């Protein structure tokens, strides 16, 4: 078992989460009919990490991978994106998770087949939360995916948020539901809402909001989390944009960006989160941050993989965002 070393200096954002190898079918249709696959990276937290790093933020990512070819490819990709991987443990006794994804070109939900049960990342636990390293970041971004992969990962996710909350750092939380990974909808609702109560900025989707809060109006979803301590709630409304409700900004809507053709919606919410979090950490106003998130989310739905649409700082500046 080895730790990979990197620059130990302070970070803008720390993240915990699973990276998976993504194998995207070369043609539309059932996955079993595909004859070739394109390799990509996948993982909600890693998508956000890549998005933030491309915008010039200093990002640290903690995880576990196997020492198999997929794990080697993933760690090389993350390091190539400029992300600190010093807290990624590579364990020769464990396997790296992966998934197959069917190809879609019409914006519908692609078929996905996961092979992540018992993965290296699912063995992470609270003992993997290096508190001094974590506190060296000024912000933690968390999602509902990592805590869903195992009971110990749930404990690690909660501990990371509790550590940062006690240290007075800001925390963002994207609910990012994966119902098939939880024992039941009730357990998912209870645990996701518990984690959301530890965050400053909560980023649910409108459909997720209905499942988690029982409300189908963005104002009511936002109010639910504001009453539980969130300083800012941004409810994602898909093509319609987003609704925000916060301490210092009041409430309002930000329109979505027009998209000529939706290719694949997977990863759009992660792009949105990268936009909002990066802008808020740069001191932008909430409407400006939500507008940046909506723009990046619109870029993400126009590409096949999870990260091809994530912009560089130069592309962001060129767009005036």
PEVEN-V921807 format. One line per field, one symbol per residue. phi: phi as a letter, one per 30 degrees, with the letter a starting at -180 (. if undefined). A space follows every 10 residues. Layout:
phi->???
This chain:
phi->.bccdaeddd cdbcbclccb dcccedbdje edcdcbbcdb cbkeddeded eddddjddbc bcabbdcddd dddddddddd dicdcdcccc cdcbcddbbc bdcbbciddd dbbcbbdide ddddbedddd ddddddcdac cbbddeddda dddedddddd dddddddidd bcbcehdbed dcdadddedd dddddedccd ccbddddded ddcicccedd dddedddcjd dbbbcdcidd jacbbbecbi blcbddcdbd bdcaddjddd dedddddddd ddidddeddd dddddddddd dcbdcdbddd dddddddddi c
